[in-house]
Amino acid sequence: MPATHAELEVGLHRRYSGGFTVELRLSQPDSEAEDLLASDCLVTFDFDALRGAELDPACYGQLLAQSLFADPAVREKFGIATNLDTPVRLRLFVGPSAPELHELRWETLRHPGNDAPLLTSDRLLFSRYLSSSDWRRVRLRPKSELRALLAIANPTKGVGSGSGEWPLGAIDVAGEQKRASDALGPGMPITTLAAPVTLDSLIGQLRTEPPDLLYLACHGARAEGEPIIFLEDEDGKVAVVPVGECVEQLLTLEQLPRLIVLASCRSADGDRLAAGAGALAAFGPRLAEAGIPAVVAMQGDVTMRTIERFMPAFFAELRDHGQIDQAMAHARNIVRDESDAWMPVLFLRLSKGSIWYVPGFAAEETEFEQWPSLIDSITEGNCTPILGPSLLDDVFGARRETARRWAEAYHFPLAPHYREDLPQVAQFLTVKHDPMFPLGVLRKQIRKELLGRYRGEPPPDLADAPVNEIAAAVGKQQREANPAEPHRVLASLALPIYITTNPDNLLADALRDAGKEPQVELFRWNDYASWPPSLYDKRNQKYQPTVQKPLVYHLFGNLDNAGTLVLTEDNYFDYLIGATANKKNIPKPVITALTDHALLFVGFQMDDWDFRVLFRSIVNRQGRLFQQMFHRSVGVQVAPEEGRFLAADAARKYLDTYFGSDKISLYWGGAEDFTRELWSNLQPDPQQGSA
């Protein structure tokens, strides 16, 4: 979808000479420019007066507005920005130099012009926006696959034991479960963490079955100014957990929840919400700064009436469109008549606020237009699949996570945003150690990932087997368990040639399972590797790929042959040089498959090295093939991620610019999203069959 919201950031930073500075930055829809409306405007906050007004939200909001908008330039520019024709995504960015400003009740803020509540409108989407030192990208998931984890900590055994001065009341567990279930609504699978809810059991569940949403109901408090939460120990007694310790454990997870809801608990003896909600709100910034994309908490002892109206409205909106800040604005508007409507707070580090996506072709390419064309190309044998590295995420682990782990383990010295770039990190290891070191580390990493993903106890001889043999066993399990597994679906197609940038044999294994006899060949891009015998030497010049004996053509090498792999930055540069010098080594059937057929890209990130180098080295050298092709090509964008392509139109614009062609059809979603739909469209129509 095109951008429909203006984006206004209010930045607050400590001024070392005293007070705070305000910056206003505005980005309008369909504009690449960002306007700095105001900067270095000095403001001060009377913290004593604000504390004295805590029982009067209207007075508190007035005092807050008087401080924030004290400078006439800030007041004027803010008024202009929030009175645009389009809705505004308003982000409050509190810089690291001013952590005490997190404690202020910004959700009570009043309008500087008419003194009305500022943040109860669906046209002003407010969040507290925080940066994070965690550089992992946020991988969004399809709406249909969202799942939630419900954890209710109710240390009823030995109530108060272990909590010192914090005696706790029992929690109405059944009531909490119903409240969470009613709020989340139908359609989202919910797993309830079994008691006792310890920190270890919570982290273990998040690690083994990562949810998209964690709904955590527990007591909270402050100890010497620091927030703490109360979970359970192994005996069901109270366990005092400092927020810092919880955050440290979360940082060990490979995949973080996309949204955490910190729910204030209802006591078992009535509808009173337990004290300590403010401490849970103080937990929010810690979680966001640690990398949690979105956190919803209560910054006071909110009433049950408000919660029971707010939460269902929030989750209903979230299910409808996936925009967290928009859902928050709608829910706050629903409870605007409540005196505690300001208490729900959203801490956000998603620049676009989205938590899920819907797979499919880009908006201008309807399902009716694209699927029949693609299916026709496949059934006529005029389609060439090209496999990319994201197909291996569920087998070898995501390459970005591999790079991040290497960067941490070997003290990668470059900027943090390079830590997920595997070629750069591998190049560093080559320089620091030797050229073969990254390959050895890669094989160890893949072996560990594979054995961890094997269902059941691996056979004794598998642990010491070559990596590709372990991959074959894991891949077979995954194909048998999932009809939409990408290699399985691709192997079922009646096509003679497959091209892959991946170093594995999973496609060849899947083709054998489908009753075919795949022939494997590698592109010889360098002169120093020990290349296996070629299918196209003098003895095999008559081999022509067929549906029964398809060709699997590896462009970037294979794990079985060390010197053939393209792994480091130098490898990629050498590959570009070698691809030009050795272009004559590309078999004629492969050139024909690239130039005369529709190309089906599966498993690529459009800004990855593999994708860029693939086209620079081979495709674009074949006479600007996209401008000559009669067939459209389908680019499969891997699941959208925060900080990269967050909208299909932006990705499509990038592709059109990159290729200078309008013959790329962009499917918006992950590889398995695509192969699941492809498999469905390939099945016979039962109505036609009965006609």
DAWOHU-V141454 format. One record per backbone hydrogen bond with DSSP energy under -0.5 kcal/mol. CO is the residue of the C=O (numbers start at 1). NH is the residue of the N-H. E is the energy in kcal/mol with one decimal. If there is no record, write none. Layout:
# DAWOHU-V141454
CO,NH,E
CO,NH,E
This chain:
# DAWOHU-V141454
6,8,-0.5
6,89,-3.5
7,9,-0.5
7,27,-2.4
8,10,-0.5
8,91,-2.8
9,11,-0.7
9,25,-2.1
10,93,-2.8
11,23,-2.0
12,95,-2.8
13,21,-3.1
14,16,-0.5
15,18,-2.3
19,15,-2.5
20,43,-3.0
21,13,-1.8
22,41,-1.7
23,11,-2.8
24,37,-1.9
24,38,-1.3
25,9,-2.9
26,35,-3.2
27,7,-3.3
28,31,-1.5
35,26,-2.9
35,37,-1.0
38,24,-2.4
40,42,-0.5
41,22,-1.9
43,20,-2.8
45,47,-1.3
46,50,-2.3
47,51,-2.4
48,52,-1.9
49,53,-0.9
50,53,-0.7
51,54,-1.3
53,56,-1.9
56,60,-2.7
57,61,-2.7
58,62,-1.9
59,63,-2.4
60,64,-2.3
61,65,-2.3
61,110,-1.1
62,66,-2.6
63,67,-1.6
64,68,-2.7
65,69,-2.6
67,70,-1.2
71,75,-2.2
72,76,-2.7
73,77,-2.5
74,78,-2.4
75,79,-1.9
76,80,-2.0
77,81,-2.5
78,82,-2.1
80,83,-1.1
81,84,-0.7
87,6,-2.6
88,90,-0.9
88,125,-2.8
89,8,-2.3
89,91,-0.6
90,127,-1.6
91,10,-3.2
91,93,-0.7
92,94,-0.7
92,129,-1.7
93,12,-2.8
93,95,-0.7
95,98,-2.1
96,99,-0.6
98,101,-1.7
99,102,-1.7
100,103,-1.2
101,104,-1.0
104,106,-1.6
105,108,-1.9
106,109,-1.9
109,118,-2.5
109,119,-0.5
111,115,-1.8
116,111,-3.1
121,124,-1.3
123,88,-3.0
123,125,-0.5
124,126,-0.9
125,90,-1.8
127,92,-2.6
127,129,-0.9
128,348,-3.0
129,94,-0.6
133,135,-0.7
137,139,-0.8
138,140,-0.7
138,642,-2.3
141,357,-1.5
142,145,-1.7
143,146,-1.3
146,189,-0.7
147,212,-2.2
147,213,-1.6
148,191,-2.5
149,151,-0.5
149,215,-3.1
150,193,-2.9
151,153,-0.6
151,217,-2.9
152,154,-0.7
154,156,-2.4
156,158,-0.6
156,159,-0.9
158,161,-3.0
160,163,-1.6
161,238,-0.7
163,166,-1.8
165,167,-0.6
170,268,-2.4
171,173,-1.7
172,176,-2.6
173,177,-2.7
174,178,-2.3
175,179,-2.6
176,180,-2.7
177,181,-2.8
178,182,-3.2
179,183,-2.1
180,184,-3.0
181,185,-2.0
185,188,-0.7
187,189,-0.6
189,148,-2.9
191,150,-3.2
191,193,-0.6
196,198,-1.5
197,232,-2.2
198,202,-2.2
199,203,-2.6
200,204,-2.6
201,205,-2.1
202,206,-2.2
203,207,-1.8
204,208,-2.4
205,209,-2.3
212,258,-1.4
212,259,-1.8
213,149,-2.7
213,215,-0.5
214,216,-0.7
214,261,-2.9
215,151,-2.5
215,217,-0.6
216,218,-0.6
216,263,-2.6
217,153,-2.4
219,230,-2.1
221,228,-2.8
223,226,-1.7
226,223,-3.1
227,243,-2.0
228,221,-2.2
229,231,-0.7
229,241,-2.9
230,219,-0.6
231,239,-2.1
233,236,-2.1
236,157,-1.0
237,233,-2.1
239,231,-2.4
239,241,-0.6
240,242,-0.6
241,229,-2.5
242,245,-0.6
242,246,-1.8
243,247,-2.5
244,248,-2.1
245,249,-1.9
246,250,-2.1
247,251,-1.9
249,252,-1.2
250,253,-1.8
257,293,-0.6
258,294,-0.7
259,214,-2.5
260,262,-0.6
260,296,-2.6
261,216,-2.4
261,263,-0.9
263,218,-1.3
265,274,-3.7
266,172,-2.0
267,270,-1.2
272,267,-2.2
275,220,-0.7
276,280,-1.4
277,281,-2.1
278,282,-1.7
279,283,-0.9
280,284,-0.9
281,284,-0.8
281,285,-0.7
282,286,-0.7
283,287,-2.1
284,288,-2.5
285,289,-2.7
286,290,-1.4
287,291,-0.5
287,292,-2.4
288,291,-1.3
289,133,-1.3
289,134,-0.5
293,349,-2.7
293,350,-0.5
294,260,-2.2
295,347,-3.0
296,262,-3.1
297,345,-2.8
298,281,-0.6
300,302,-2.0
303,307,-2.2
304,308,-3.0
305,309,-0.9
306,309,-0.6
306,310,-3.0
307,311,-2.4
309,313,-1.0
310,314,-2.6
311,315,-2.6
312,316,-2.3
313,317,-2.0
314,318,-2.1
315,319,-2.5
316,320,-1.3
317,321,-2.1
317,322,-0.6
318,322,-1.5
322,324,-0.8
322,355,-2.0
323,327,-2.3
324,328,-2.2
325,329,-2.2
326,330,-2.2
327,331,-2.4
328,332,-2.5
329,333,-1.9
330,334,-1.7
331,335,-1.4
333,336,-1.1
335,338,-2.4
338,341,-1.5
340,343,-1.8
343,299,-2.0
345,297,-2.0
345,347,-0.5
346,128,-2.8
346,348,-0.5
347,295,-2.6
348,130,-2.4
349,351,-0.6
353,324,-3.2
355,141,-0.7
357,143,-2.1
357,359,-0.6
360,668,-4.1
362,365,-2.5
364,366,-0.7
366,370,-2.0
367,371,-1.8
369,373,-0.6
370,374,-2.3
371,375,-3.0
372,376,-2.4
373,377,-2.0
374,378,-2.1
375,379,-2.9
376,380,-2.0
377,382,-2.5
378,381,-1.5
382,598,-2.5
383,385,-0.5
384,600,-2.3
385,499,-2.5
386,602,-2.5
387,501,-2.3
388,391,-1.5
389,392,-2.0
390,393,-1.3
392,395,-1.7
392,396,-2.7
392,397,-1.2
398,402,-2.1
399,403,-2.7
400,404,-2.1
401,405,-2.4
402,406,-2.4
403,407,-2.7
404,408,-2.1
405,409,-2.6
406,410,-2.7
407,412,-2.6
408,411,-0.6
415,418,-2.1
416,419,-1.9
418,421,-1.8
420,422,-1.0
421,425,-2.3
422,426,-3.1
423,427,-1.9
423,569,-1.3
424,428,-1.9
425,429,-1.9
426,430,-1.9
427,431,-2.1
428,432,-2.7
429,433,-2.3
434,437,-1.5
434,438,-0.6
436,440,-1.9
437,441,-2.4
438,442,-2.7
439,443,-2.4
440,444,-2.0
441,445,-2.6
442,446,-2.9
443,447,-2.5
444,448,-2.3
445,449,-2.4
446,450,-2.9
447,451,-2.5
448,452,-1.8
449,453,-1.2
450,453,-0.6
450,454,-0.8
454,456,-0.6
456,458,-0.6
459,462,-1.8
459,463,-0.7
462,465,-1.4
466,469,-0.9
466,470,-1.8
467,471,-2.6
468,472,-1.8
469,473,-1.7
470,474,-2.4
471,475,-3.1
472,476,-2.0
473,477,-1.8
474,478,-2.2
475,479,-2.4
476,480,-2.3
477,481,-1.7
478,482,-1.3
482,485,-2.0
485,488,-0.5
485,489,-2.2
486,490,-2.8
487,491,-2.3
488,492,-1.0
489,492,-0.6
490,493,-1.2
493,495,-1.8
496,551,-2.8
497,385,-0.6
498,553,-3.0
499,387,-2.7
500,555,-2.7
503,559,-2.7
505,509,-2.3
506,510,-2.3
507,511,-2.5
508,512,-2.0
509,513,-2.2
510,514,-1.4
511,516,-2.3
512,515,-2.0
519,552,-2.8
521,554,-3.0
522,524,-0.5
523,525,-1.4
529,531,-1.3
534,537,-1.1
537,540,-1.3
538,541,-0.5
540,543,-1.9
547,550,-0.5
548,517,-2.9
549,546,-1.4
550,519,-2.9
551,498,-3.0
551,553,-0.6
552,521,-2.3
552,554,-0.7
553,500,-2.7
553,555,-0.5
554,523,-2.9
556,566,-1.7
558,561,-1.8
561,558,-0.6
561,564,-1.8
562,565,-1.5
565,567,-0.7
568,572,-2.0
569,573,-2.3
570,574,-3.1
571,575,-2.5
572,576,-2.0
573,577,-1.9
574,578,-3.3
575,579,-3.2
576,580,-1.2
577,581,-2.2
578,582,-2.9
580,583,-0.9
582,585,-2.4
583,586,-1.5
587,590,-0.7
587,591,-1.9
588,592,-2.5
589,593,-2.1
590,594,-1.9
591,595,-2.0
592,596,-2.8
598,384,-3.0
599,601,-0.7
599,634,-2.2
600,386,-2.9
600,602,-0.5
601,636,-0.9
602,388,-2.9
603,390,-2.7
604,606,-0.6
604,638,-1.5
605,608,-2.1
608,612,-2.1
609,613,-3.1
610,614,-2.2
611,615,-1.6
612,616,-2.3
613,617,-2.6
614,618,-1.9
614,619,-1.2
615,620,-2.9
619,622,-1.8
619,625,-0.7
620,624,-1.1
621,623,-0.6
624,627,-1.7
624,628,-0.7
625,628,-1.1
625,629,-1.9
633,635,-0.6
633,665,-3.7
634,601,-2.5
634,636,-0.6
635,637,-0.9
635,667,-2.3
636,604,-1.0
637,669,-1.1
640,140,-2.2
641,644,-1.9
644,646,-0.8
645,641,-0.7
647,651,-1.8
648,652,-2.6
649,653,-2.2
650,654,-2.0
651,655,-2.3
652,656,-2.8
653,657,-2.2
654,658,-2.6
655,659,-2.8
656,660,-1.7
656,661,-0.6
663,633,-2.6
663,665,-0.6
664,666,-0.6
665,635,-2.7
665,667,-0.6
666,362,-2.0
666,668,-0.6
667,637,-1.9
667,669,-1.0
668,360,-1.3
670,674,-2.1
671,675,-2.8
672,676,-2.2
673,677,-1.8
674,678,-2.9
675,679,-2.7
676,680,-1.9
677,681,-2.5
678,682,-1.5
679,683,-0.8
680,683,-0.7
684,686,-0.6
685,689,-2.4
686,690,-1.4
687,691,-0.5
688,691,-0.8
